[in-house]
């Protein structure tokens, strides 16, 4: 009996050790594309608590924190983590979905609605992996490219009045125009306003929905029952690019000197982190020198921000207006 017990114990120990080894291998083999958004969300939440941050994911404070992190890696402790690439991918998707879901910031209740909306939409992708989301983004970009190729004849140039656009940017880069809603992700909203002030005509849908996702439209308007209706292309970074490049030429590069060489005053510029598949920020080219661009934008308010001084992003694209 004693020998049987010892033999059984040995077999159990061997099986347990084998199981541990399998788990270790599985963990070692797990790549970026295998992590789910839910796993990364929990990592972010645990980190915020460990560092004494009192805000929750989805709050206005969290959104400000994410914007600063994407722009300049402001939290150096977070930026030093081995899994920072996963967190940046999560942040990129968060900002994209926030810009789609949030309502105009008319009062405190609408801010609450925005927080609830972004949490609901982020929870729906808890079980989606980064790899699966990458494929979804690539499929959408391919579809946009097909629409552009089949519908375009020649590229338009000189489409806006630079003086009028500059005057608008100067007037409202800091003191927001009360005729428009203000969003926590206001960068693309402001770029659209500048383009419209420079003479680019809105393309308005007859729909009375708050959000129209068809990127052939580009507008914001008052609705009969109150509030504003908008196209996604008016306020959402990739949707604006999709709309504009149906008639305007786009250009992308990881080289700042190449972007400067190809850009001109009046163009739109967008930014993407190296660990995110999403472009998450839009600005407008206020002026250009031989070796730099000066950019206007919202979210972080600027009239003439130095392009060369922006450090957080690694890929850039412009739309030639």
Phi and psi in degrees as a GROMACS rama.xvg file:
@    title "Ramachandran Plot"
@    xaxis  label "Phi"
@    yaxis  label "Psi"
@TYPE xy
-63.3874  -39.7006  UNK-2
-66.2673  -40.2674  UNK-3
-61.519  -42.4335  UNK-4
-62.2414  -44.8109  UNK-5
-64.4616  -42.2418  UNK-6
-64.8577  -42.2982  UNK-7
-62.6202  -42.8379  UNK-8
-61.4762  -40.1878  UNK-9
-64.39  -44.7242  UNK-10
-62.6191  -43.7337  UNK-11
-61.0393  -43.5995  UNK-12
-63.4711  -41.3216  UNK-13
-65.0097  -41.9086  UNK-14
-64.8495  -40.543  UNK-15
-64.9248  -42.1367  UNK-16
-64.0569  -37.9445  UNK-17
-65.2154  -39.5942  UNK-18
-64.0507  -42.5951  UNK-19
-60.3076  -40.6359  UNK-20
-64.7014  -40.2441  UNK-21
-61.8419  -43.6794  UNK-22
-63.5221  -39.2458  UNK-23
-64.1589  -41.3203  UNK-24
-64.9215  -43.3987  UNK-25
-60.5281  -42.2347  UNK-26
-64.176  -40.7076  UNK-27
-67.9014  -31.6298  UNK-28
-83.9198  -10.3225  UNK-29
-69.0792  123.676  UNK-30
-104.458  175.979  UNK-31
-51.4769  -44.7777  UNK-32
-68.4501  -14.079  UNK-33
-86.8157  -16.2019  UNK-34
-77.9846  139.447  UNK-35
-90.706  159.114  UNK-36
-64.7091  -31.5352  UNK-37
-64.3073  -41.8483  UNK-38
-62.0406  -43.644  UNK-39
-70.0313  -37.141  UNK-40
-58.2991  -43.4341  UNK-41
-64.7083  -37.8927  UNK-42
-61.892  -45.4682  UNK-43
-63.2626  -45.068  UNK-44
-61.2135  -43.8605  UNK-45
-64.0975  -39.2058  UNK-46
-64.2483  -46.0356  UNK-47
-58.6997  -42.4301  UNK-48
-65.3845  -41.2134  UNK-49
-66.281  -26.5533  UNK-50
-95.6734  2.93913  UNK-51
82.5741  13.0275  UNK-52
-73.168  136.75  UNK-53
-98.967  -4.35821  UNK-54
-91.4306  159.374  UNK-55
-105.979  158.756  UNK-56
-59.7321  130.359  UNK-57
103.848  -17.4891  UNK-58
-76.8634  164.266  UNK-59
-61.3289  -38.6855  UNK-60
-64.0826  -39.4184  UNK-61
-65.7212  -41.9368  UNK-62
-61.3105  -42.3226  UNK-63
-62.316  -40.779  UNK-64
-61.2786  -44.455  UNK-65
-64.5224  -43.4043  UNK-66
-60.6419  -42.8663  UNK-67
-64.889  -37.894  UNK-68
-68.2589  -41.2235  UNK-69
-67.7367  -34.0631  UNK-70
-78.6538  -38.1706  UNK-71
-147.836  11.9908  UNK-72
51.9108  47.3269  UNK-73
-58.7523  -40.564  UNK-74
-86.546  97.051  UNK-75
-68.834  -26.9763  UNK-76
-66.1912  -45.5543  UNK-77
-62.839  -43.658  UNK-78
-64.2544  -20.9732  UNK-79
-87.1654  -6.09647  UNK-80
-69.4795  148.634  UNK-81
-65.9366  -27.6803  UNK-82
-98.2299  21.45  UNK-83
-61.0121  -33.2845  UNK-84
-62.296  -35.6688  UNK-85
-67.9933  -41.9489  UNK-86
-65.629  -40.2368  UNK-87
-63.1235  -39.6204  UNK-88
-61.8883  -40.9252  UNK-89
-64.1163  -45.1958  UNK-90
-59.8608  -41.6915  UNK-91
-61.3853  -43.1108  UNK-92
-69.0559  -36.7261  UNK-93
-60.1771  -47.9391  UNK-94
-65.6244  -38.4148  UNK-95
-62.3808  -49.6813  UNK-96
-70.0785  -30.8616  UNK-97
-63.7883  -43.8297  UNK-98
-65.4326  -27.2011  UNK-99
-78.6314  -42.4073  UNK-100
-88.0401  -29.227  UNK-101
-69.5453  149.343  UNK-102
-98.2281  163.924  UNK-103
-62.4841  145.341  UNK-104
-86.8215  73.4092  UNK-105
-83.9957  -31.5669  UNK-106
-159.556  -178.53  UNK-107
-65.495  -31.1014  UNK-108
-68.4206  -35.1447  UNK-109
-71.6648  -30.9364  UNK-110
-62.7529  -41.6797  UNK-111
-62.422  -41.4636  UNK-112
-59.5421  -39.7603  UNK-113
-64.054  -43.0619  UNK-114
-62.5567  -42.6059  UNK-115
-66.2247  -40.046  UNK-116
-64.5799  -43.0882  UNK-117
-70.5868  -34.3667  UNK-118
-67.3537  -39.8942  UNK-119
-63.3127  -47.456  UNK-120
-69.3008  -33.9596  UNK-121
-70.3862  -34.1591  UNK-122
-65.6673  -27.595  UNK-123
-70.9161  -15.282  UNK-124
-109.599  15.1692  UNK-125
-53.0373  -39.2562  UNK-126
-96.5205  5.81766  UNK-127
-89.7417  134.633  UNK-128
-85.1222  162.441  UNK-129
-60.6061  -38.8327  UNK-130
-62.4003  -41.2997  UNK-131
-65.9591  -39.8942  UNK-132
-67.7177  -37.5355  UNK-133
-57.6655  -42.8894  UNK-134
-65.4312  -37.587  UNK-135
-64.2092  -42.9357  UNK-136
-64.873  -44.1049  UNK-137
-62.2394  -38.1748  UNK-138
-65.7212  -41.1306  UNK-139
-66.4254  -41.1822  UNK-140
-64.3581  -38.0489  UNK-141
-65.3971  -40.0216  UNK-142
-64.8874  -41.6751  UNK-143
-62.8871  -40.3455  UNK-144
-64.8111  -38.7827  UNK-145
-64.7613  -42.6431  UNK-146
-61.238  -42.4635  UNK-147
-63.1037  -44.8828  UNK-148
-68.2976  -35.4961  UNK-149
-82.7198  -21.4765  UNK-150
-105.554  -6.43886  UNK-151
-102.699  140.183  UNK-152
-107.25  -62.6255  UNK-153
-132.599  154.928  UNK-154
-77.2586  138.912  UNK-155
-87.9578  145.755  UNK-156
-135.62  161.199  UNK-157
58.1103  43.2081  UNK-158
-87.4792  -9.48995  UNK-159
-131.766  155.875  UNK-160
-85.1745  109.969  UNK-161
-62.8173  -40.6409  UNK-162
-62.623  -43.9111  UNK-163
-66.6625  -40.7958  UNK-164
-65.2719  -42.5951  UNK-165
-62.7154  -41.1285  UNK-166
-61.3343  -40.3688  UNK-167
-66.7785  -46.1333  UNK-168
-58.7177  -42.6869  UNK-169
-65.9259  -36.5927  UNK-170
-74.8218  -34.0704  UNK-171
-121.028  8.88838  UNK-172
-67.8106  -28.5023  UNK-173
-110.182  -44.4968  UNK-174
-99.9294  102.589  UNK-175
-63.4067  143.852  UNK-176
-68.228  117.521  UNK-177
-69.0788  -10.1417  UNK-178
-74.6085  -14.266  UNK-179
-115.46  149.501  UNK-180
-63.661  154.732  UNK-181
-110.996  131.373  UNK-182
-113.97  153.787  UNK-183
-64.493  -31.5164  UNK-184
-103.768  80.4317  UNK-185
-96.7767  1.61204  UNK-186
-61.7069  -47.5432  UNK-187
-75.6143  -33.2851  UNK-188
-55.4881  -45.8033  UNK-189
-69.7487  -40.4608  UNK-190
-60.3415  -42.6977  UNK-191
-62.251  -41.0093  UNK-192
-60.3885  -43.2614  UNK-193
-62.2749  -45.5337  UNK-194
-62.053  -41.5891  UNK-195
-65.2922  -40.8587  UNK-196
-64.461  -29.2761  UNK-197
-82.0927  0.710526  UNK-198
111.584  -2.8251  UNK-199
-72.2384  126.342  UNK-200
-79.8931  141.232  UNK-201
-68.4374  151.042  UNK-202
-116.986  101.963  UNK-203
-100.961  134.938  UNK-204
-85.9917  152.613  UNK-205
-78.0761  -8.09016  UNK-206
-65.5118  146.211  UNK-207
-103.335  17.8798  UNK-208
-72.3384  152.771  UNK-209
-67.7599  -29.987  UNK-210
-138.524  127.665  UNK-211
-114.55  122.791  UNK-212
-90.5075  -10.7475  UNK-213
-69.8922  116.025  UNK-214
-79.2186  5.77283  UNK-215
-73.2509  -18.8898  UNK-216
-93.9615  154.481  UNK-217
-153.571  103.17  UNK-218
-169.955  167.38  UNK-219
-142.192  140.142  UNK-220
-152.075  161.395  UNK-221
-78.7577  140.793  UNK-222
-97.6809  150.74  UNK-223
-55.978  -34.9661  UNK-224
-96.1033  14.3704  UNK-225
100.431  161.176  UNK-226
79.1096  -174.85  UNK-227
-117.987  144.507  UNK-228
-109.83  147.614  UNK-229
-149.057  157.293  UNK-230
-86.0211  150.825  UNK-231
-58.8868  -32.2179  UNK-232
-66.2771  -17.3407  UNK-233
-76.0015  -31.2313  UNK-234
-126.757  -10.183  UNK-235
-107.974  128.733  UNK-236
-52.4465  -60.9475  UNK-237
-67.034  -27.9919  UNK-238
-71.0319  -37.0462  UNK-239
-61.2439  -44.773  UNK-240
-60.8236  -43.3489  UNK-241
-60.2247  -42.1946  UNK-242
-68.0247  -49.0347  UNK-243
-66.0706  -38.4698  UNK-244
-78.6262  5.42083  UNK-245
-72.3374  -24.8975  UNK-246
-129.8  -14.8509  UNK-247
-111.148  156.654  UNK-248
-85.9528  133.746  UNK-249
-104.271  155.938  UNK-250
-150.103  133.665  UNK-251
-128.65  153.754  UNK-252
-167.662  155.469  UNK-253
-92.7511  -3.14467  UNK-254
-98.2319  118.744  UNK-255
-63.0453  -38.8897  UNK-256
-63.6719  -35.5292  UNK-257
-68.7246  -40.7808  UNK-258
-62.5534  -45.2809  UNK-259
-60.834  -43.2271  UNK-260
-61.9336  -36.9473  UNK-261
-91.214  -15.8986  UNK-262
-88.0039  163.593  UNK-263
-145.465  165.089  UNK-264
-58.041  135.315  UNK-265
102.402  -14.9696  UNK-266
-75.7406  161.785  UNK-267
-99.1961  139.492  UNK-268
-127.665  139.234  UNK-269
-128.374  157.835  UNK-270
-128.732  144.594  UNK-271
-141.28  138.044  UNK-272
-76.1325  154.424  UNK-273
-67.4093  -27.4541  UNK-274
-98.9329  8.96396  UNK-275
-122.072  141.446  UNK-276
-83.8234  -12.1662  UNK-277
-96.351  134.964  UNK-278
-74.896  131.789  UNK-279
-124.192  0.403117  UNK-280
-146.593  139.526  UNK-281
-122.371  142.858  UNK-282
-141.203  174.089  UNK-283
-122.956  138.206  UNK-284
-79.6571  105.31  UNK-285
-74.9274  -42.474  UNK-286
-157.938  167.126  UNK-287
-138.567  137.865  UNK-288
-114.761  -175.249  UNK-289
-65.3886  -26.8918  UNK-290
-130.577  15.9171  UNK-291
-162.186  162.611  UNK-292
-119.844  145.815  UNK-293
-109.759  128.174  UNK-294
-119.52  141.223  UNK-295
-105.944  143.284  UNK-296
-172.245  166.458  UNK-297
-113.129  -172.585  UNK-298
77.2286  -66.3251  UNK-299
-107.488  109.156  UNK-300
-74.2308  126.145  UNK-301
-145.415  146.85  UNK-302
-100.987  -45.9324  UNK-303
-135.127  66.8092  UNK-304
-78.4305  135.477  UNK-305
-70.0171  123.309  UNK-306
-61.5352  -40.6448  UNK-307
-66.5588  -21.5207  UNK-308
-84.912  -9.0199  UNK-309
-82.6604  119.831  UNK-310
-111.141  -22.1497  UNK-311
-74.834  -27.1004  UNK-312
-95.0373  157.642  UNK-313
-123.788  -18.5082  UNK-314
-128.249  139.952  UNK-315
-133.371  150.989  UNK-316
-142.823  147.983  UNK-317
-121.577  155.415  UNK-318
-116.627  121.164  UNK-319
-78.7886  111.223  UNK-320
